[in-house]
Amino acid sequence: MREKNAYNNSITDKGGLRMKEITVEAAIENVPAVTDFVNEQLEELGCPMKAQVQIDVAIDELFSNIAYYAYGGGSGSATVQVEAEQEPLAAVIRFLDSGTPYDPLAAEDPDVTLALDERKAGGLGVYIVKKSMDAVQYEYRDGKNILTIKKRL
């Protein structure tokens, strides 16, 4: 069982909307803790199961990429923020890290019409995230990679 103090989380009020965040070591073994944290927030919003599964796939892909690549074999932390937007109801999830600047959205989408053995390796996970979310945005600001996904609920 994962201990509660293995990560930091906080709640901030932003004009009546609550933004919650978790900060953990950017390590692959923290994917379940991040997923559980986000799912708690989604349950509070009454998130449909189909949207939750799509968000869980996005968390796995995006947090795994941070864990494997952001710090070039070193260690660092990652913060995941969750907030709700109203009318229409949507979950907005941000992934922040201080690793090497990298825009995963800039890479060319894989050609999914090719047979598996004809495709170049990589890029399929981010492609799935882009196709399953309502919005995906990247920015590098204040020394941080910030990848934001939005899913209408």
N, CA, C and O atoms as a GROMACS GRO file, in nm:
protein
  612
    1MET      N    1   0.084  -0.118   0.000
    1MET     CA    2   0.000   0.000   0.000
    1MET      C    3   0.088   0.124   0.000
    1MET      O    4   0.185   0.132   0.076
    2ARG      N    5   0.056   0.218  -0.082
    2ARG     CA    6   0.133   0.342  -0.095
    2ARG      C    7   0.099   0.434   0.021
    2ARG      O    8  -0.018   0.452   0.055
    3GLU      N    9   0.201   0.492   0.082
    3GLU     CA   10   0.179   0.583   0.194
    3GLU      C   11   0.136   0.719   0.144
    3GLU      O   12   0.184   0.766   0.041
    4LYS      N   13   0.045   0.782   0.217
    4LYS     CA   14  -0.006   0.914   0.178
    4LYS      C   15   0.105   1.017   0.168
    4LYS      O   16   0.100   1.104   0.082
    5ASN      N   17   0.207   1.009   0.255
    5ASN     CA   18   0.310   1.111   0.253
    5ASN      C   19   0.417   1.086   0.147
    5ASN      O   20   0.522   1.150   0.148
    6ALA      N   21   0.392   0.993   0.056
    6ALA     CA   22   0.487   0.967  -0.052
    6ALA      C   23   0.481   1.078  -0.156
    6ALA      O   24   0.568   1.086  -0.244
    7TYR      N   25   0.380   1.164  -0.147
    7TYR     CA   26   0.368   1.274  -0.241
    7TYR      C   27   0.303   1.392  -0.171
    7TYR      O   28   0.248   1.378  -0.062
    8ASN      N   29   0.310   1.506  -0.234
    8ASN     CA   30   0.246   1.627  -0.181
    8ASN      C   31   0.126   1.659  -0.268
    8ASN      O   32   0.134   1.652  -0.391
    9ASN      N   33   0.014   1.695  -0.203
    9ASN     CA   34  -0.096   1.744  -0.283
    9ASN      C   35  -0.156   1.864  -0.213
    9ASN      O   36  -0.143   1.881  -0.092
   10SER      N   37  -0.222   1.948  -0.290
   10SER     CA   38  -0.278   2.070  -0.234
   10SER      C   39  -0.404   2.108  -0.310
   10SER      O   40  -0.431   2.059  -0.419
   11ILE      N   41  -0.480   2.197  -0.248
   11ILE     CA   42  -0.604   2.247  -0.306
   11ILE      C   43  -0.596   2.399  -0.309
   11ILE      O   44  -0.560   2.461  -0.209
   12THR      N   45  -0.629   2.458  -0.422
   12THR     CA   46  -0.628   2.604  -0.438
   12THR      C   47  -0.761   2.647  -0.494
   12THR      O   48  -0.810   2.587  -0.591
   13ASP      N   49  -0.821   2.749  -0.436
   13ASP     CA   50  -0.944   2.805  -0.493
   13ASP      C   51  -0.908   2.910  -0.595
   13ASP      O   52  -0.830   3.001  -0.566
   14LYS      N   53  -0.964   2.899  -0.715
   14LYS     CA   54  -0.942   2.997  -0.821
   14LYS      C   55  -1.078   3.050  -0.864
   14LYS      O   56  -1.142   2.994  -0.953
   15GLY      N   57  -1.122   3.156  -0.801
   15GLY     CA   58  -1.249   3.215  -0.839
   15GLY      C   59  -1.366   3.120  -0.827
   15GLY      O   60  -1.453   3.118  -0.914
   16GLY      N   61  -1.368   3.040  -0.721
   16GLY     CA   62  -1.478   2.947  -0.700
   16GLY      C   63  -1.452   2.809  -0.757
   16GLY      O   64  -1.517   2.713  -0.716
   17LEU      N   65  -1.358   2.797  -0.851
   17LEU     CA   66  -1.322   2.665  -0.903
   17LEU      C   67  -1.204   2.612  -0.824
   17LEU      O   68  -1.109   2.684  -0.796
   18ARG      N   69  -1.213   2.486  -0.789
   18ARG     CA   70  -1.105   2.427  -0.710
   18ARG      C   71  -1.005   2.359  -0.801
   18ARG      O   72  -1.040   2.280  -0.889
   19MET      N   73  -0.880   2.392  -0.779
   19MET     CA   74  -0.772   2.328  -0.852
   19MET      C   75  -0.695   2.245  -0.751
   19MET      O   76  -0.650   2.297  -0.649
   20LYS      N   77  -0.679   2.116  -0.779
   20LYS     CA   78  -0.604   2.028  -0.690
   20LYS      C   79  -0.480   1.983  -0.765
   20LYS      O   80  -0.481   1.967  -0.887
   21GLU      N   81  -0.373   1.962  -0.690
   21GLU     CA   82  -0.250   1.917  -0.755
   21GLU      C   83  -0.176   1.818  -0.668
   21GLU      O   84  -0.192   1.813  -0.546
   22ILE      N   85  -0.097   1.738  -0.735
   22ILE     CA   86  -0.011   1.640  -0.671
   22ILE      C   87   0.129   1.657  -0.729
   22ILE      O   88   0.144   1.677  -0.850
   23THR      N   89   0.230   1.651  -0.645
   23THR     CA   90   0.368   1.656  -0.690
   23THR      C   91   0.437   1.529  -0.642
   23THR      O   92   0.436   1.496  -0.523
   24VAL      N   93   0.496   1.459  -0.736
   24VAL     CA   94   0.564   1.332  -0.707
   24VAL      C   95   0.696   1.328  -0.782
   24VAL      O   96   0.721   1.409  -0.872
   25GLU      N   97   0.779   1.235  -0.744
   25GLU     CA   98   0.901   1.210  -0.821
   25GLU      C   99   0.858   1.162  -0.959
   25GLU      O  100   0.766   1.082  -0.972
   26ALA      N  101   0.925   1.210  -1.062
   26ALA     CA  102   0.894   1.170  -1.200
   26ALA      C  103   0.952   1.031  -1.223
   26ALA      O  104   1.055   1.015  -1.288
   27ALA      N  105   0.884   0.931  -1.168
   27ALA     CA  106   0.928   0.792  -1.177
   27ALA      C  107   0.810   0.706  -1.220
   27ALA      O  108   0.696   0.731  -1.179
   28ILE      N  109   0.836   0.608  -1.303
   28ILE     CA  110   0.731   0.524  -1.359
   28ILE      C  111   0.646   0.459  -1.251
   28ILE      O  112   0.526   0.438  -1.272
   29GLU      N  113   0.704   0.428  -1.136
   29GLU     CA  114   0.626   0.364  -1.030
   29GLU      C  115   0.523   0.457  -0.967
   29GLU      O  116   0.440   0.412  -0.887
   30ASN      N  117   0.526   0.586  -1.001
   30ASN     CA  118   0.427   0.680  -0.948
   30ASN      C  119   0.306   0.699  -1.040
   30ASN      O  120   0.216   0.775  -1.006
   31VAL      N  121   0.303   0.631  -1.154
   31VAL     CA  122   0.186   0.640  -1.242
   31VAL      C  123   0.059   0.600  -1.168
   31VAL      O  124  -0.041   0.671  -1.180
   32PRO      N  125   0.056   0.490  -1.091
   32PRO     CA  126  -0.068   0.455  -1.020
   32PRO      C  127  -0.112   0.562  -0.919
   32PRO      O  128  -0.232   0.587  -0.905
   33ALA      N  129  -0.019   0.623  -0.849
   33ALA     CA  130  -0.055   0.728  -0.751
   33ALA      C  131  -0.116   0.848  -0.822
   33ALA      O  132  -0.215   0.905  -0.774
   34VAL      N  133  -0.059   0.887  -0.934
   34VAL     CA  134  -0.111   1.001  -1.011
   34VAL      C  135  -0.249   0.966  -1.066
   34VAL      O  136  -0.341   1.047  -1.060
   35THR      N  137  -0.263   0.846  -1.120
   35THR     CA  138  -0.392   0.802  -1.175
   35THR      C  139  -0.499   0.801  -1.067
   35THR      O  140  -0.610   0.849  -1.088
   36ASP      N  141  -0.467   0.745  -0.951
   36ASP     CA  142  -0.563   0.742  -0.839
   36ASP      C  143  -0.603   0.883  -0.798
   36ASP      O  144  -0.720   0.910  -0.772
   37PHE      N  145  -0.505   0.972  -0.790
   37PHE     CA  146  -0.533   1.111  -0.752
   37PHE      C  147  -0.629   1.176  -0.850
   37PHE      O  148  -0.728   1.237  -0.810
   38VAL      N  149  -0.601   1.164  -0.979
   38VAL     CA  150  -0.687   1.224  -1.081
   38VAL      C  151  -0.826   1.160  -1.078
   38VAL      O  152  -0.926   1.230  -1.088
   39ASN      N  153  -0.831   1.028  -1.064
   39ASN     CA  154  -0.961   0.960  -1.062
   39ASN      C  155  -1.048   1.005  -0.945
   39ASN      O  156  -1.170   1.011  -0.957
   40GLU      N  157  -0.986   1.035  -0.831
   40GLU     CA  158  -1.062   1.089  -0.717
   40GLU      C  159  -1.132   1.219  -0.757
   40GLU      O  160  -1.248   1.241  -0.724
   41GLN      N  161  -1.061   1.304  -0.828
   41GLN     CA  162  -1.119   1.432  -0.871
   41GLN      C  163  -1.228   1.408  -0.976
   41GLN      O  164  -1.331   1.475  -0.973
   42LEU      N  165  -1.205   1.314  -1.066
   42LEU     CA  166  -1.303   1.285  -1.170
   42LEU      C  167  -1.432   1.229  -1.111
   42LEU      O  168  -1.541   1.262  -1.157
   43GLU      N  169  -1.419   1.145  -1.009
   43GLU     CA  170  -1.537   1.090  -0.943
   43GLU      C  171  -1.620   1.201  -0.879
   43GLU      O  172  -1.743   1.196  -0.884
   44GLU      N  173  -1.554   1.300  -0.820
   44GLU     CA  174  -1.626   1.413  -0.761
   44GLU      C  175  -1.705   1.489  -0.866
   44GLU      O  176  -1.808   1.550  -0.836
   45LEU      N  177  -1.658   1.486  -0.991
   45LEU     CA  178  -1.725   1.556  -1.100
   45LEU      C  179  -1.832   1.472  -1.168
   45LEU      O  180  -1.902   1.519  -1.258
   46GLY      N  181  -1.844   1.346  -1.126
   46GLY     CA  182  -1.940   1.257  -1.191
   46GLY      C  183  -1.897   1.218  -1.331
   46GLY      O  184  -1.980   1.203  -1.420
   47CYS      N  185  -1.769   1.201  -1.350
   47CYS     CA  186  -1.712   1.169  -1.482
   47CYS      C  187  -1.764   1.034  -1.533
   47CYS      O  188  -1.757   0.934  -1.460
   48PRO      N  189  -1.814   1.029  -1.656
   48PRO     CA  190  -1.855   0.901  -1.715
   48PRO      C  191  -1.735   0.806  -1.728
   48PRO      O  192  -1.622   0.850  -1.747
   49MET      N  193  -1.761   0.677  -1.719
   49MET     CA  194  -1.654   0.577  -1.722
   49MET      C  195  -1.573   0.584  -1.852
   49MET      O  196  -1.451   0.570  -1.848
   50LYS      N  197  -1.638   0.604  -1.966
   50LYS     CA  198  -1.565   0.609  -2.093
   50LYS      C  199  -1.462   0.723  -2.090
   50LYS      O  200  -1.348   0.703  -2.132
   51ALA      N  201  -1.502   0.841  -2.043
   51ALA     CA  202  -1.410   0.954  -2.035
   51ALA      C  203  -1.298   0.925  -1.936
   51ALA      O  204  -1.183   0.962  -1.960
   52GLN      N  205  -1.331   0.860  -1.824
   52GLN     CA  206  -1.228   0.829  -1.724
   52GLN      C  207  -1.124   0.734  -1.781
   52GLN      O  208  -1.004   0.752  -1.758
   53VAL      N  209  -1.167   0.634  -1.855
   53VAL     CA  210  -1.072   0.540  -1.916
   53VAL      C  211  -0.982   0.613  -2.015
   53VAL      O  212  -0.862   0.589  -2.018
   54GLN      N  213  -1.040   0.702  -2.096
   54GLN     CA  214  -0.959   0.778  -2.191
   54GLN      C  215  -0.858   0.867  -2.118
   54GLN      O  216  -0.743   0.878  -2.160
   55ILE      N  217  -0.900   0.929  -2.009
   55ILE     CA  218  -0.810   1.012  -1.930
   55ILE      C  219  -0.701   0.927  -1.866
   55ILE      O  220  -0.585   0.968  -1.862
   56ASP      N  221  -0.738   0.809  -1.816
   56ASP     CA  222  -0.638   0.720  -1.755
   56ASP      C  223  -0.531   0.679  -1.856
   56ASP      O  224  -0.413   0.672  -1.822
   57VAL      N  225  -0.571   0.652  -1.980
   57VAL     CA  226  -0.474   0.619  -2.086
   57VAL      C  227  -0.381   0.738  -2.109
   57VAL      O  228  -0.260   0.721  -2.125
   58ALA      N  229  -0.439   0.858  -2.112
   58ALA     CA  230  -0.358   0.979  -2.132
   58ALA      C  231  -0.259   0.999  -2.017
   58ALA      O  232  -0.143   1.032  -2.040
   59ILE      N  233  -0.304   0.978  -1.894
   59ILE     CA  234  -0.215   0.991  -1.778
   59ILE      C  235  -0.099   0.894  -1.791
   59ILE      O  236   0.017   0.932  -1.773
   60ASP      N  237  -0.130   0.770  -1.822
   60ASP     CA  238  -0.025   0.667  -1.835
   60ASP      C  239   0.078   0.708  -1.939
   60ASP      O  240   0.198   0.699  -1.915
   61GLU      N  241   0.032   0.752  -2.053
   61GLU     CA  242   0.122   0.791  -2.162
   61GLU      C  243   0.204   0.915  -2.125
   61GLU      O  244   0.327   0.914  -2.137
   62LEU      N  245   0.137   1.019  -2.081
   62LEU     CA  246   0.206   1.147  -2.058
   62LEU      C  247   0.298   1.143  -1.937
   62LEU      O  248   0.410   1.193  -1.944
   63PHE      N  249   0.252   1.084  -1.827
   63PHE     CA  250   0.339   1.077  -1.709
   63PHE      C  251   0.456   0.982  -1.734
   63PHE      O  252   0.567   1.007  -1.688
   64SER      N  253   0.432   0.873  -1.806
   64SER     CA  254   0.542   0.781  -1.841
   64SER      C  255   0.648   0.852  -1.923
   64SER      O  256   0.768   0.832  -1.900
   65ASN      N  257   0.606   0.934  -2.019
   65ASN     CA  258   0.702   1.010  -2.100
   65ASN      C  259   0.785   1.104  -2.012
   65ASN      O  260   0.906   1.116  -2.031
   66ILE      N  261   0.721   1.169  -1.916
   66ILE     CA  262   0.795   1.256  -1.824
   66ILE      C  263   0.896   1.173  -1.746
   66ILE      O  264   1.013   1.209  -1.735
   67ALA      N  265   0.850   1.060  -1.692
   67ALA     CA  266   0.936   0.975  -1.610
   67ALA      C  267   1.057   0.925  -1.690
   67ALA      O  268   1.169   0.923  -1.637
   68TYR      N  269   1.036   0.885  -1.813
   68TYR     CA  270   1.145   0.828  -1.893
   68TYR      C  271   1.238   0.932  -1.956
   68TYR      O  272   1.357   0.907  -1.970
   69TYR      N  273   1.183   1.047  -1.994
   69TYR     CA  274   1.262   1.136  -2.080
   69TYR      C  275   1.291   1.275  -2.025
   69TYR      O  276   1.390   1.336  -2.066
   70ALA      N  277   1.210   1.328  -1.934
   70ALA     CA  278   1.223   1.469  -1.895
   70ALA      C  279   1.358   1.502  -1.834
   70ALA      O  280   1.412   1.609  -1.860
   71TYR      N  281   1.411   1.413  -1.754
   71TYR     CA  282   1.532   1.445  -1.679
   71TYR      C  283   1.656   1.371  -1.728
   71TYR      O  284   1.756   1.362  -1.657
   72GLY      N  285   1.649   1.319  -1.851
   72GLY     CA  286   1.765   1.258  -1.915
   72GLY      C  287   1.837   1.154  -1.831
   72GLY      O  288   1.960   1.154  -1.826
   73GLY      N  289   1.764   1.067  -1.766
   73GLY     CA  290   1.825   0.964  -1.683
   73GLY      C  291   1.846   1.006  -1.539
   73GLY      O  292   1.875   0.923  -1.454
   74GLY      N  293   1.831   1.135  -1.511
   74GLY     CA  294   1.842   1.184  -1.374
   74GLY      C  295   1.706   1.180  -1.307
   74GLY      O  296   1.613   1.115  -1.355
   75SER      N  297   1.695   1.251  -1.196
   75SER     CA  298   1.567   1.252  -1.126
   75SER      C  299   1.515   1.394  -1.112
   75SER      O  300   1.591   1.491  -1.120
   76GLY      N  301   1.387   1.403  -1.093
   76GLY     CA  302   1.320   1.531  -1.075
   76GLY      C  303   1.176   1.506  -1.039
   76GLY      O  304   1.133   1.391  -1.028
   77SER      N  305   1.102   1.611  -1.021
   77SER     CA  306   0.962   1.595  -0.983
   77SER      C  307   0.870   1.634  -1.098
   77SER      O  308   0.911   1.697  -1.196
   78ALA      N  309   0.745   1.594  -1.082
   78ALA     CA  310   0.641   1.630  -1.177
   78ALA      C  311   0.517   1.666  -1.096
   78ALA      O  312   0.487   1.604  -0.994
   79THR      N  313   0.446   1.766  -1.143
   79THR     CA  314   0.323   1.808  -1.079
   79THR      C  315   0.209   1.784  -1.176
   79THR      O  316   0.220   1.812  -1.295
   80VAL      N  317   0.099   1.732  -1.124
   80VAL     CA  318  -0.021   1.713  -1.203
   80VAL      C  319  -0.132   1.792  -1.136
   80VAL      O  320  -0.161   1.772  -1.018
   81GLN      N  321  -0.193   1.881  -1.211
   81GLN     CA  322  -0.302   1.966  -1.161
   81GLN      C  323  -0.432   1.925  -1.227
   81GLN      O  324  -0.436   1.894  -1.346
   82VAL      N  325  -0.539   1.925  -1.147
   82VAL     CA  326  -0.672   1.892  -1.199
   82VAL      C  327  -0.767   2.003  -1.158
   82VAL      O  328  -0.773   2.042  -1.042
   83GLU      N  329  -0.842   2.052  -1.256
   83GLU     CA  330  -0.948   2.148  -1.224
   83GLU      C  331  -1.066   2.123  -1.315
   83GLU      O  332  -1.053   2.058  -1.419
   84ALA      N  333  -1.181   2.174  -1.275
   84ALA     CA  334  -1.303   2.159  -1.353
   84ALA      C  335  -1.338   2.291  -1.418
   84ALA      O  336  -1.323   2.398  -1.358
   85GLU      N  337  -1.385   2.283  -1.541
   85GLU     CA  338  -1.444   2.398  -1.608
   85GLU      C  339  -1.594   2.372  -1.614
   85GLU      O  340  -1.638   2.258  -1.624
   86GLN      N  341  -1.670   2.478  -1.609
   86GLN     CA  342  -1.816   2.467  -1.614
   86GLN      C  343  -1.867   2.508  -1.751
   86GLN      O  344  -1.802   2.585  -1.822
   87GLU      N  345  -1.982   2.458  -1.787
   87GLU     CA  346  -2.057   2.497  -1.907
   87GLU      C  347  -1.975   2.504  -2.034
   87GLU      O  348  -1.938   2.614  -2.074
   88PRO      N  349  -1.944   2.397  -2.097
   88PRO     CA  350  -1.980   2.262  -2.057
   88PRO      C  351  -1.880   2.208  -1.954
   88PRO      O  352  -1.764   2.249  -1.950
   89LEU      N  353  -1.928   2.115  -1.873
   89LEU     CA  354  -1.843   2.055  -1.771
   89LEU      C  355  -1.726   1.982  -1.837
   89LEU      O  356  -1.746   1.900  -1.926
   90ALA      N  357  -1.606   2.014  -1.793
   90ALA     CA  358  -1.485   1.951  -1.848
   90ALA      C  359  -1.379   1.938  -1.740
   90ALA      O  360  -1.373   2.019  -1.648
   91ALA      N  361  -1.297   1.836  -1.752
   91ALA     CA  362  -1.180   1.821  -1.665
   91ALA      C  363  -1.060   1.875  -1.741
   91ALA      O  364  -1.039   1.842  -1.858
   92VAL      N  365  -0.980   1.958  -1.673
   92VAL     CA  366  -0.857   2.012  -1.730
   92VAL      C  367  -0.744   1.958  -1.644
   92VAL      O  368  -0.741   1.978  -1.522
   93ILE      N  369  -0.650   1.891  -1.708
   93ILE     CA  370  -0.540   1.827  -1.636
   93ILE      C  371  -0.409   1.878  -1.696
   93ILE      O  372  -0.388   1.871  -1.817
   94ARG      N  373  -0.322   1.929  -1.609
   94ARG     CA  374  -0.192   1.982  -1.652
   94ARG      C  375  -0.081   1.896  -1.594
   94ARG      O  376  -0.085   1.855  -1.478
   95PHE      N  377   0.018   1.870  -1.678
   95PHE     CA  378   0.138   1.797  -1.639
   95PHE      C  379   0.254   1.896  -1.646
   95PHE      O  380   0.280   1.951  -1.753
   96LEU      N  381   0.322   1.920  -1.534
   96LEU     CA  382   0.432   2.016  -1.529
   96LEU      C  383   0.559   1.948  -1.483
   96LEU      O  384   0.558   1.870  -1.387
   97ASP      N  385   0.668   1.976  -1.551
   97ASP     CA  386   0.799   1.926  -1.508
   97ASP      C  387   0.904   2.030  -1.543
   97ASP      O  388   0.883   2.115  -1.630
   98SER      N  389   1.018   2.022  -1.476
   98SER     CA  390   1.129   2.115  -1.498
   98SER      C  391   1.240   2.051  -1.580
   98SER      O  392   1.355   2.096  -1.576
   99GLY      N  393   1.206   1.947  -1.653
   99GLY     CA  394   1.305   1.876  -1.733
   99GLY      C  395   1.340   1.950  -1.860
   99GLY      O  396   1.306   2.067  -1.878
  100THR      N  397   1.409   1.880  -1.948
  100THR     CA  398   1.450   1.934  -2.077
  100THR      C  399   1.328   1.982  -2.154
  100THR      O  400   1.229   1.910  -2.164
  101PRO      N  401   1.333   2.104  -2.209
  101PRO     CA  402   1.219   2.151  -2.288
  101PRO      C  403   1.189   2.056  -2.404
  101PRO      O  404   1.279   2.020  -2.481
  102TYR      N  405   1.062   2.015  -2.415
  102TYR     CA  406   1.024   1.924  -2.523
  102TYR      C  407   0.874   1.935  -2.548
  102TYR      O  408   0.794   1.919  -2.456
  103ASP      N  409   0.838   1.962  -2.672
  103ASP     CA  410   0.699   1.970  -2.712
  103ASP      C  411   0.660   1.841  -2.783
  103ASP      O  412   0.693   1.823  -2.900
  104PRO      N  413   0.590   1.750  -2.714
  104PRO     CA  414   0.553   1.624  -2.778
  104PRO      C  415   0.450   1.641  -2.889
  104PRO      O  416   0.430   1.551  -2.970
  105LEU      N  417   0.383   1.756  -2.893
  105LEU     CA  418   0.282   1.780  -2.995
  105LEU      C  419   0.343   1.824  -3.127
  105LEU      O  420   0.275   1.823  -3.230
  106ALA      N  421   0.470   1.862  -3.125
  106ALA     CA  422   0.537   1.908  -3.246
  106ALA      C  423   0.577   1.793  -3.339
  106ALA      O  424   0.598   1.814  -3.458
  107ALA      N  425   0.587   1.673  -3.284
  107ALA     CA  426   0.626   1.558  -3.366
  107ALA      C  427   0.515   1.524  -3.464
  107ALA      O  428   0.396   1.542  -3.436
  108GLU      N  429   0.554   1.476  -3.579
  108GLU     CA  430   0.458   1.436  -3.681
  108GLU      C  431   0.378   1.316  -3.632
  108GLU      O  432   0.434   1.224  -3.573
  109ASP      N  433   0.247   1.317  -3.658
  109ASP     CA  434   0.163   1.203  -3.619
  109ASP      C  435   0.205   1.080  -3.698
  109ASP      O  436   0.244   1.090  -3.815
  110PRO      N  437   0.197   0.962  -3.635
  110PRO     CA  438   0.231   0.840  -3.708
  110PRO      C  439   0.127   0.811  -3.816
  110PRO      O  440   0.011   0.849  -3.803
  111ASP      N  441   0.170   0.746  -3.920
  111ASP     CA  442   0.078   0.707  -4.027
  111ASP      C  443   0.013   0.575  -3.987
  111ASP      O  444   0.070   0.468  -4.003
  112VAL      N  445  -0.108   0.586  -3.933
  112VAL     CA  446  -0.176   0.467  -3.882
  112VAL      C  447  -0.236   0.382  -3.993
  112VAL      O  448  -0.293   0.276  -3.966
  113THR      N  449  -0.224   0.427  -4.119
  113THR     CA  450  -0.272   0.346  -4.230
  113THR      C  451  -0.168   0.241  -4.272
  113THR      O  452  -0.201   0.146  -4.344
  114LEU      N  453  -0.043   0.259  -4.227
  114LEU     CA  454   0.062   0.162  -4.260
  114LEU      C  455   0.051   0.038  -4.172
  114LEU      O  456  -0.002   0.044  -4.061
  115ALA      N  457   0.100  -0.072  -4.222
  115ALA     CA  458   0.108  -0.194  -4.141
  115ALA      C  459   0.206  -0.170  -4.026
  115ALA      O  460   0.297  -0.088  -4.037
  116LEU      N  461   0.188  -0.241  -3.917
  116LEU     CA  462   0.272  -0.222  -3.799
  116LEU      C  463   0.420  -0.232  -3.831
  116LEU      O  464   0.500  -0.152  -3.782
  117ASP      N  465   0.459  -0.329  -3.911
  117ASP     CA  466   0.601  -0.347  -3.941
  117ASP      C  467   0.657  -0.240  -4.035
  117ASP      O  468   0.778  -0.235  -4.056
  118GLU      N  469   0.570  -0.155  -4.091
  118GLU     CA  470   0.615  -0.048  -4.179
  118GLU      C  471   0.623   0.088  -4.108
  118GLU      O  472   0.675   0.184  -4.164
  119ARG      N  473   0.571   0.096  -3.987
  119ARG     CA  474   0.568   0.223  -3.914
  119ARG      C  475   0.698   0.249  -3.840
  119ARG      O  476   0.768   0.156  -3.798
  120LYS      N  477   0.730   0.378  -3.825
  120LYS     CA  478   0.843   0.416  -3.741
  120LYS      C  479   0.802   0.398  -3.595
  120LYS      O  480   0.685   0.415  -3.561
  121ALA      N  481   0.896   0.365  -3.510
  121ALA     CA  482   0.867   0.346  -3.368
  121ALA      C  483   0.840   0.481  -3.302
  121ALA      O  484   0.897   0.583  -3.341
  122GLY      N  485   0.752   0.480  -3.203
  122GLY     CA  486   0.726   0.599  -3.123
  122GLY      C  487   0.614   0.686  -3.177
  122GLY      O  488   0.578   0.679  -3.295
  123GLY      N  489   0.560   0.767  -3.088
  123GLY     CA  490   0.460   0.866  -3.125
  123GLY      C  491   0.316   0.821  -3.119
  123GLY      O  492   0.225   0.904  -3.124
  124LEU      N  493   0.292   0.691  -3.109
  124LEU     CA  494   0.155   0.643  -3.111
  124LEU      C  495   0.079   0.683  -2.984
  124LEU      O  496  -0.039   0.715  -2.991
  125GLY      N  497   0.145   0.681  -2.869
  125GLY     CA  498   0.080   0.717  -2.743
  125GLY      C  499   0.031   0.861  -2.742
  125GLY      O  500  -0.083   0.888  -2.704
  126VAL      N  501   0.116   0.953  -2.784
  126VAL     CA  502   0.077   1.095  -2.790
  126VAL      C  503  -0.033   1.114  -2.893
  126VAL      O  504  -0.124   1.194  -2.873
  127TYR      N  505  -0.026   1.040  -3.004
  127TYR     CA  506  -0.131   1.046  -3.106
  127TYR      C  507  -0.265   1.004  -3.047
  127TYR      O  508  -0.367   1.068  -3.072
  128ILE      N  509  -0.266   0.897  -2.970
  128ILE     CA  510  -0.389   0.850  -2.905
  128ILE      C  511  -0.442   0.956  -2.809
  128ILE      O  512  -0.563   0.980  -2.804
  129VAL      N  513  -0.355   1.020  -2.734
  129VAL     CA  514  -0.396   1.128  -2.644
  129VAL      C  515  -0.461   1.241  -2.724
  129VAL      O  516  -0.568   1.290  -2.687
  130LYS      N  517  -0.396   1.281  -2.832
  130LYS     CA  518  -0.450   1.391  -2.914
  130LYS      C  519  -0.587   1.357  -2.971
  130LYS      O  520  -0.674   1.444  -2.980
  131LYS      N  521  -0.607   1.232  -3.009
  131LYS     CA  522  -0.734   1.191  -3.069
  131LYS      C  523  -0.845   1.171  -2.966
  131LYS      O  524  -0.963   1.186  -2.999
  132SER      N  525  -0.810   1.137  -2.842
  132SER     CA  526  -0.912   1.105  -2.741
  132SER      C  527  -0.950   1.223  -2.652
  132SER      O  528  -1.053   1.218  -2.584
  133MET      N  529  -0.870   1.328  -2.649
  133MET     CA  530  -0.901   1.445  -2.568
  133MET      C  531  -0.967   1.552  -2.654
  133MET      O  532  -0.952   1.552  -2.776
  134ASP      N  533  -1.040   1.643  -2.591
  134ASP     CA  534  -1.104   1.752  -2.664
  134ASP      C  535  -1.006   1.864  -2.697
  134ASP      O  536  -1.026   1.938  -2.793
  135ALA      N  537  -0.902   1.876  -2.617
  135ALA     CA  538  -0.797   1.977  -2.643
  135ALA      C  539  -0.668   1.928  -2.578
  135ALA      O  540  -0.669   1.869  -2.470
  136VAL      N  541  -0.557   1.953  -2.646
  136VAL     CA  542  -0.424   1.922  -2.594
  136VAL      C  543  -0.335   2.040  -2.631
  136VAL      O  544  -0.332   2.083  -2.746
  137GLN      N  545  -0.263   2.092  -2.532
  137GLN     CA  546  -0.180   2.211  -2.554
  137GLN      C  547  -0.048   2.196  -2.480
  137GLN      O  548  -0.044   2.142  -2.369
  138TYR      N  549   0.059   2.245  -2.541
  138TYR     CA  550   0.191   2.246  -2.477
  138TYR      C  551   0.243   2.389  -2.472
  138TYR      O  552   0.223   2.467  -2.565
  139GLU      N  553   0.310   2.421  -2.363
  139GLU     CA  554   0.386   2.545  -2.356
  139GLU      C  555   0.506   2.524  -2.264
  139GLU      O  556   0.504   2.440  -2.174
  140TYR      N  557   0.611   2.602  -2.290
  140TYR     CA  558   0.728   2.603  -2.202
  140TYR      C  559   0.731   2.742  -2.140
  140TYR      O  560   0.748   2.842  -2.209
  141ARG      N  561   0.714   2.747  -2.007
  141ARG     CA  562   0.706   2.876  -1.939
  141ARG      C  563   0.772   2.866  -1.802
  141ARG      O  564   0.754   2.767  -1.731
  142ASP      N  565   0.848   2.968  -1.767
  142ASP     CA  566   0.913   2.977  -1.636
  142ASP      C  567   0.996   2.852  -1.606
  142ASP      O  568   0.997   2.804  -1.492
  143GLY      N  569   1.065   2.801  -1.707
  143GLY     CA  570   1.152   2.684  -1.688
  143GLY      C  571   1.078   2.553  -1.674
  143GLY      O  572   1.134   2.455  -1.624
  144LYS      N  573   0.952   2.550  -1.717
  144LYS     CA  574   0.871   2.429  -1.703
  144LYS      C  575   0.804   2.390  -1.834
  144LYS      O  576   0.755   2.475  -1.909
  145ASN      N  577   0.802   2.259  -1.859
  145ASN     CA  578   0.717   2.202  -1.962
  145ASN      C  579   0.577   2.194  -1.903
  145ASN      O  580   0.560   2.145  -1.791
  146ILE      N  581   0.477   2.242  -1.976
  146ILE     CA  582   0.339   2.237  -1.928
  146ILE      C  583   0.254   2.179  -2.041
  146ILE      O  584   0.233   2.243  -2.144
  147LEU      N  585   0.205   2.058  -2.018
  147LEU     CA  586   0.118   1.994  -2.116
  147LEU      C  587  -0.021   1.986  -2.054
  147LEU      O  588  -0.038   1.930  -1.945
  148THR      N  589  -0.118   2.041  -2.123
  148THR     CA  590  -0.255   2.048  -2.071
  148THR      C  591  -0.348   1.966  -2.161
  148THR      O  592  -0.346   1.979  -2.284
  149ILE      N  593  -0.429   1.882  -2.096
  149ILE     CA  594  -0.532   1.810  -2.168
  149ILE      C  595  -0.668   1.850  -2.112
  149ILE      O  596  -0.682   1.882  -1.994
  150LYS      N  597  -0.766   1.847  -2.199
  150LYS     CA  598  -0.903   1.884  -2.158
  150LYS      C  599  -0.998   1.780  -2.214
  150LYS      O  600  -0.991   1.743  -2.331
  151LYS      N  601  -1.088   1.733  -2.128
  151LYS     CA  602  -1.188   1.635  -2.170
  151LYS      C  603  -1.324   1.680  -2.119
  151LYS      O  604  -1.345   1.695  -1.999
  152ARG      N  605  -1.417   1.701  -2.213
  152ARG     CA  606  -1.554   1.734  -2.173
  152ARG      C  607  -1.618   1.613  -2.109
  152ARG      O  608  -1.601   1.499  -2.154
  153LEU      N  609  -1.692   1.639  -2.003
  153LEU     CA  610  -1.757   1.530  -1.930
  153LEU      C  611  -1.905   1.529  -1.958
  153LEU      O  612  -1.978   1.444  -1.906
   0.00000   0.00000   0.00000
